[in-house]
């Protein structure tokens, strides 16, 4: 299918390759779009949609799961904590194996893990089984983030890296919204208090859809191939991906037959060396801050809605939560197109200020000004 579609396009650009670094430089600096650029990006970042969906699935069901499994407040927090734990393990595992087999194979494996985790979660008969399902989903999420955010910069030029990577917020909140919509549909169709199982189980379907897209549209990273694969394979993939004709002499071809030497595994301590220490602490603090934002508030939005509007029906609670997730969806999608104009640093500062002020005002003025004020402030919180 890939070859048939690629043939439709005429190769109008010819490039000369004398070294493997020439392939890398072309990817970094070219302004040509890959023939399947949009679908490739959707397929690559689709795991983030599934991540948002699976996260939303359990958060939409918490108000029912808590009494069903008789969860204490500590046990309730573990529903989210096991995802975070699995993500840490999955991310670390990916850092060890990602360069060995390439990107494409791990794109497939992560979604298979998603499918298993979603099914185990949906069929949970007790808290322990739910925790196992969440741990598996977290492992898949950690791996998928590592693969996706290695792959996307490797197939994007330096002008579109930031935009393409920042579509993750758009996809994540899109997954949350769809999970809410599935929950509402399940309730309308008579699923009753088992509606959360339908949401969780449907996560396997979405994972299978993106797995199919990845099988069709994801081609191995040309940059990874430039480092580690036979030169002919790297050239074929480059030509197929960007519709260019690569010219290489036989002498250079023979000289480049052997892949580049594998890069040494960088020690973790290198992150705290004088060169990287400042940015390491900054990104660590930011990650912790965002973790609190998500696992402290956004994860519990449907549950928060039940406290804000205790007399609302379950369907009303779900669509109210979806309205908030739609704010994140719109702002996240919009920021992907303007972050390169604002700059990453300025964007982070603006977002952090909005989140901090919203949370502060909710905590200080919320009890005084009432539920309407809290509801509005939560909208600003999720936008930040």
Secondary structure as a PSIPRED ss2 file (coil, helix, strand):
# PSIPRED VFORMAT (PSIPRED V4.0)

   1 X C   1.000  0.000  0.000
   2 X H   0.000  1.000  0.000
   3 X H   0.000  1.000  0.000
   4 X H   0.000  1.000  0.000
   5 X H   0.000  1.000  0.000
   6 X H   0.000  1.000  0.000
   7 X H   0.000  1.000  0.000
   8 X H   0.000  1.000  0.000
   9 X C   1.000  0.000  0.000
  10 X C   1.000  0.000  0.000
  11 X C   1.000  0.000  0.000
  12 X C   1.000  0.000  0.000
  13 X E   0.000  0.000  1.000
  14 X E   0.000  0.000  1.000
  15 X E   0.000  0.000  1.000
  16 X E   0.000  0.000  1.000
  17 X C   1.000  0.000  0.000
  18 X C   1.000  0.000  0.000
  19 X C   1.000  0.000  0.000
  20 X H   0.000  1.000  0.000
  21 X H   0.000  1.000  0.000
  22 X H   0.000  1.000  0.000
  23 X H   0.000  1.000  0.000
  24 X H   0.000  1.000  0.000
  25 X H   0.000  1.000  0.000
  26 X H   0.000  1.000  0.000
  27 X H   0.000  1.000  0.000
  28 X H   0.000  1.000  0.000
  29 X H   0.000  1.000  0.000
  30 X C   1.000  0.000  0.000
  31 X C   1.000  0.000  0.000
  32 X C   1.000  0.000  0.000
  33 X C   1.000  0.000  0.000
  34 X C   1.000  0.000  0.000
  35 X C   1.000  0.000  0.000
  36 X C   1.000  0.000  0.000
  37 X H   0.000  1.000  0.000
  38 X H   0.000  1.000  0.000
  39 X H   0.000  1.000  0.000
  40 X H   0.000  1.000  0.000
  41 X H   0.000  1.000  0.000
  42 X H   0.000  1.000  0.000
  43 X H   0.000  1.000  0.000
  44 X H   0.000  1.000  0.000
  45 X H   0.000  1.000  0.000
  46 X H   0.000  1.000  0.000
  47 X H   0.000  1.000  0.000
  48 X H   0.000  1.000  0.000
  49 X H   0.000  1.000  0.000
  50 X H   0.000  1.000  0.000
  51 X H   0.000  1.000  0.000
  52 X H   0.000  1.000  0.000
  53 X H   0.000  1.000  0.000
  54 X H   0.000  1.000  0.000
  55 X H   0.000  1.000  0.000
  56 X H   0.000  1.000  0.000
  57 X H   0.000  1.000  0.000
  58 X H   0.000  1.000  0.000
  59 X H   0.000  1.000  0.000
  60 X H   0.000  1.000  0.000
  61 X H   0.000  1.000  0.000
  62 X H   0.000  1.000  0.000
  63 X H   0.000  1.000  0.000
  64 X H   0.000  1.000  0.000
  65 X H   0.000  1.000  0.000
  66 X H   0.000  1.000  0.000
  67 X H   0.000  1.000  0.000
  68 X H   0.000  1.000  0.000
  69 X C   1.000  0.000  0.000
  70 X C   1.000  0.000  0.000
  71 X C   1.000  0.000  0.000
  72 X C   1.000  0.000  0.000
  73 X H   0.000  1.000  0.000
  74 X H   0.000  1.000  0.000
  75 X H   0.000  1.000  0.000
  76 X H   0.000  1.000  0.000
  77 X H   0.000  1.000  0.000
  78 X H   0.000  1.000  0.000
  79 X H   0.000  1.000  0.000
  80 X H   0.000  1.000  0.000
  81 X H   0.000  1.000  0.000
  82 X H   0.000  1.000  0.000
  83 X H   0.000  1.000  0.000
  84 X H   0.000  1.000  0.000
  85 X H   0.000  1.000  0.000
  86 X H   0.000  1.000  0.000
  87 X H   0.000  1.000  0.000
  88 X H   0.000  1.000  0.000
  89 X H   0.000  1.000  0.000
  90 X H   0.000  1.000  0.000
  91 X H   0.000  1.000  0.000
  92 X H   0.000  1.000  0.000
  93 X H   0.000  1.000  0.000
  94 X H   0.000  1.000  0.000
  95 X H   0.000  1.000  0.000
  96 X H   0.000  1.000  0.000
  97 X H   0.000  1.000  0.000
  98 X H   0.000  1.000  0.000
  99 X H   0.000  1.000  0.000
 100 X H   0.000  1.000  0.000
 101 X H   0.000  1.000  0.000
 102 X C   1.000  0.000  0.000
 103 X C   1.000  0.000  0.000
 104 X H   0.000  1.000  0.000
 105 X H   0.000  1.000  0.000
 106 X H   0.000  1.000  0.000
 107 X H   0.000  1.000  0.000
 108 X H   0.000  1.000  0.000
 109 X H   0.000  1.000  0.000
 110 X H   0.000  1.000  0.000
 111 X H   0.000  1.000  0.000
 112 X H   0.000  1.000  0.000
 113 X H   0.000  1.000  0.000
 114 X H   0.000  1.000  0.000
 115 X H   0.000  1.000  0.000
 116 X H   0.000  1.000  0.000
 117 X H   0.000  1.000  0.000
 118 X H   0.000  1.000  0.000
 119 X H   0.000  1.000  0.000
 120 X H   0.000  1.000  0.000
 121 X H   0.000  1.000  0.000
 122 X H   0.000  1.000  0.000
 123 X C   1.000  0.000  0.000
 124 X C   1.000  0.000  0.000
 125 X C   1.000  0.000  0.000
 126 X C   1.000  0.000  0.000
 127 X H   0.000  1.000  0.000
 128 X H   0.000  1.000  0.000
 129 X H   0.000  1.000  0.000
 130 X H   0.000  1.000  0.000
 131 X H   0.000  1.000  0.000
 132 X H   0.000  1.000  0.000
 133 X H   0.000  1.000  0.000
 134 X H   0.000  1.000  0.000
 135 X H   0.000  1.000  0.000
 136 X H   0.000  1.000  0.000
 137 X H   0.000  1.000  0.000
 138 X H   0.000  1.000  0.000
 139 X H   0.000  1.000  0.000
 140 X H   0.000  1.000  0.000
 141 X H   0.000  1.000  0.000
 142 X H   0.000  1.000  0.000
 143 X H   0.000  1.000  0.000
 144 X H   0.000  1.000  0.000
 145 X H   0.000  1.000  0.000
 146 X H   0.000  1.000  0.000
 147 X H   0.000  1.000  0.000
 148 X H   0.000  1.000  0.000
 149 X H   0.000  1.000  0.000
 150 X H   0.000  1.000  0.000
 151 X H   0.000  1.000  0.000
 152 X H   0.000  1.000  0.000
 153 X H   0.000  1.000  0.000
 154 X H   0.000  1.000  0.000
 155 X H   0.000  1.000  0.000
 156 X C   1.000  0.000  0.000
 157 X C   1.000  0.000  0.000
 158 X C   1.000  0.000  0.000
 159 X C   1.000  0.000  0.000
 160 X C   1.000  0.000  0.000
 161 X H   0.000  1.000  0.000
 162 X H   0.000  1.000  0.000
 163 X H   0.000  1.000  0.000
 164 X H   0.000  1.000  0.000
 165 X H   0.000  1.000  0.000
 166 X C   1.000  0.000  0.000
 167 X H   0.000  1.000  0.000
 168 X H   0.000  1.000  0.000
 169 X H   0.000  1.000  0.000
 170 X H   0.000  1.000  0.000
 171 X H   0.000  1.000  0.000
 172 X H   0.000  1.000  0.000
 173 X H   0.000  1.000  0.000
 174 X H   0.000  1.000  0.000
 175 X H   0.000  1.000  0.000
 176 X H   0.000  1.000  0.000
 177 X H   0.000  1.000  0.000
 178 X H   0.000  1.000  0.000
 179 X H   0.000  1.000  0.000
 180 X H   0.000  1.000  0.000
 181 X H   0.000  1.000  0.000
 182 X H   0.000  1.000  0.000
 183 X H   0.000  1.000  0.000
 184 X H   0.000  1.000  0.000
 185 X H   0.000  1.000  0.000
 186 X H   0.000  1.000  0.000
 187 X H   0.000  1.000  0.000
 188 X H   0.000  1.000  0.000
 189 X C   1.000  0.000  0.000
 190 X C   1.000  0.000  0.000
 191 X C   1.000  0.000  0.000
 192 X H   0.000  1.000  0.000
 193 X H   0.000  1.000  0.000
 194 X H   0.000  1.000  0.000
 195 X H   0.000  1.000  0.000
 196 X H   0.000  1.000  0.000
 197 X H   0.000  1.000  0.000
 198 X H   0.000  1.000  0.000
 199 X H   0.000  1.000  0.000
 200 X H   0.000  1.000  0.000
 201 X H   0.000  1.000  0.000
 202 X H   0.000  1.000  0.000
 203 X H   0.000  1.000  0.000
 204 X H   0.000  1.000  0.000
 205 X H   0.000  1.000  0.000
 206 X H   0.000  1.000  0.000
 207 X H   0.000  1.000  0.000
 208 X H   0.000  1.000  0.000
 209 X H   0.000  1.000  0.000
 210 X H   0.000  1.000  0.000
 211 X H   0.000  1.000  0.000
 212 X H   0.000  1.000  0.000
 213 X H   0.000  1.000  0.000
 214 X H   0.000  1.000  0.000
 215 X H   0.000  1.000  0.000
 216 X H   0.000  1.000  0.000
 217 X H   0.000  1.000  0.000
 218 X C   1.000  0.000  0.000
 219 X C   1.000  0.000  0.000
 220 X C   1.000  0.000  0.000
 221 X C   1.000  0.000  0.000
 222 X H   0.000  1.000  0.000
 223 X H   0.000  1.000  0.000
 224 X H   0.000  1.000  0.000
 225 X H   0.000  1.000  0.000
 226 X H   0.000  1.000  0.000
 227 X H   0.000  1.000  0.000
 228 X H   0.000  1.000  0.000
 229 X C   1.000  0.000  0.000
 230 X C   1.000  0.000  0.000
 231 X H   0.000  1.000  0.000
 232 X H   0.000  1.000  0.000
 233 X H   0.000  1.000  0.000
 234 X H   0.000  1.000  0.000
 235 X H   0.000  1.000  0.000
 236 X H   0.000  1.000  0.000
 237 X H   0.000  1.000  0.000
 238 X H   0.000  1.000  0.000
 239 X H   0.000  1.000  0.000
 240 X H   0.000  1.000  0.000
 241 X H   0.000  1.000  0.000
 242 X H   0.000  1.000  0.000
 243 X C   1.000  0.000  0.000
 244 X E   0.000  0.000  1.000
 245 X E   0.000  0.000  1.000
 246 X E   0.000  0.000  1.000
 247 X E   0.000  0.000  1.000
 248 X C   1.000  0.000  0.000
 249 X C   1.000  0.000  0.000
 250 X H   0.000  1.000  0.000
 251 X H   0.000  1.000  0.000
 252 X H   0.000  1.000  0.000
 253 X H   0.000  1.000  0.000
 254 X H   0.000  1.000  0.000
 255 X H   0.000  1.000  0.000
 256 X C   1.000  0.000  0.000
 257 X C   1.000  0.000  0.000
 258 X C   1.000  0.000  0.000
 259 X C   1.000  0.000  0.000
 260 X C   1.000  0.000  0.000
 261 X C   1.000  0.000  0.000
 262 X C   1.000  0.000  0.000
 263 X C   1.000  0.000  0.000
 264 X C   1.000  0.000  0.000
 265 X C   1.000  0.000  0.000
 266 X C   1.000  0.000  0.000
 267 X C   1.000  0.000  0.000
 268 X H   0.000  1.000  0.000
 269 X H   0.000  1.000  0.000
 270 X H   0.000  1.000  0.000
 271 X H   0.000  1.000  0.000
 272 X H   0.000  1.000  0.000
 273 X C   1.000  0.000  0.000
 274 X C   1.000  0.000  0.000
 275 X C   1.000  0.000  0.000
 276 X C   1.000  0.000  0.000
 277 X H   0.000  1.000  0.000
 278 X H   0.000  1.000  0.000
 279 X H   0.000  1.000  0.000
 280 X H   0.000  1.000  0.000
 281 X H   0.000  1.000  0.000
 282 X H   0.000  1.000  0.000
 283 X H   0.000  1.000  0.000
 284 X H   0.000  1.000  0.000
 285 X H   0.000  1.000  0.000
 286 X H   0.000  1.000  0.000
 287 X H   0.000  1.000  0.000
 288 X H   0.000  1.000  0.000
 289 X H   0.000  1.000  0.000
 290 X H   0.000  1.000  0.000
 291 X H   0.000  1.000  0.000
 292 X H   0.000  1.000  0.000
 293 X H   0.000  1.000  0.000
 294 X H   0.000  1.000  0.000
 295 X H   0.000  1.000  0.000
 296 X H   0.000  1.000  0.000
 297 X C   1.000  0.000  0.000
 298 X H   0.000  1.000  0.000
 299 X H   0.000  1.000  0.000
 300 X H   0.000  1.000  0.000
 301 X H   0.000  1.000  0.000
 302 X H   0.000  1.000  0.000
 303 X H   0.000  1.000  0.000
 304 X H   0.000  1.000  0.000
 305 X H   0.000  1.000  0.000
 306 X H   0.000  1.000  0.000
 307 X H   0.000  1.000  0.000
 308 X H   0.000  1.000  0.000
 309 X C   1.000  0.000  0.000
 310 X C   1.000  0.000  0.000
 311 X C   1.000  0.000  0.000
 312 X C   1.000  0.000  0.000
 313 X C   1.000  0.000  0.000
 314 X H   0.000  1.000  0.000
 315 X H   0.000  1.000  0.000
 316 X H   0.000  1.000  0.000
 317 X H   0.000  1.000  0.000
 318 X H   0.000  1.000  0.000
 319 X H   0.000  1.000  0.000
 320 X H   0.000  1.000  0.000
 321 X H   0.000  1.000  0.000
 322 X H   0.000  1.000  0.000
 323 X H   0.000  1.000  0.000
 324 X H   0.000  1.000  0.000
 325 X H   0.000  1.000  0.000
 326 X H   0.000  1.000  0.000
 327 X H   0.000  1.000  0.000
 328 X H   0.000  1.000  0.000
 329 X H   0.000  1.000  0.000
 330 X H   0.000  1.000  0.000
 331 X H   0.000  1.000  0.000
 332 X H   0.000  1.000  0.000
 333 X H   0.000  1.000  0.000
 334 X H   0.000  1.000  0.000
 335 X H   0.000  1.000  0.000
 336 X H   0.000  1.000  0.000
 337 X H   0.000  1.000  0.000
 338 X H   0.000  1.000  0.000
 339 X H   0.000  1.000  0.000
 340 X H   0.000  1.000  0.000
 341 X H   0.000  1.000  0.000
 342 X H   0.000  1.000  0.000
 343 X C   1.000  0.000  0.000
 344 X H   0.000  1.000  0.000
 345 X H   0.000  1.000  0.000
 346 X H   0.000  1.000  0.000
 347 X H   0.000  1.000  0.000
 348 X H   0.000  1.000  0.000
 349 X H   0.000  1.000  0.000
 350 X H   0.000  1.000  0.000
 351 X H   0.000  1.000  0.000
 352 X H   0.000  1.000  0.000
 353 X H   0.000  1.000  0.000
 354 X H   0.000  1.000  0.000
 355 X H   0.000  1.000  0.000
 356 X H   0.000  1.000  0.000
 357 X H   0.000  1.000  0.000
 358 X H   0.000  1.000  0.000
 359 X H   0.000  1.000  0.000
 360 X H   0.000  1.000  0.000
 361 X H   0.000  1.000  0.000
 362 X H   0.000  1.000  0.000
 363 X H   0.000  1.000  0.000
 364 X H   0.000  1.000  0.000
 365 X H   0.000  1.000  0.000
 366 X H   0.000  1.000  0.000
 367 X H   0.000  1.000  0.000
 368 X H   0.000  1.000  0.000
 369 X H   0.000  1.000  0.000
 370 X C   1.000  0.000  0.000
 371 X H   0.000  1.000  0.000
 372 X H   0.000  1.000  0.000
 373 X H   0.000  1.000  0.000
 374 X H   0.000  1.000  0.000
 375 X H   0.000  1.000  0.000
 376 X H   0.000  1.000  0.000
 377 X H   0.000  1.000  0.000
 378 X H   0.000  1.000  0.000
 379 X H   0.000  1.000  0.000
 380 X H   0.000  1.000  0.000
 381 X H   0.000  1.000  0.000
 382 X H   0.000  1.000  0.000
 383 X H   0.000  1.000  0.000
 384 X C   1.000  0.000  0.000
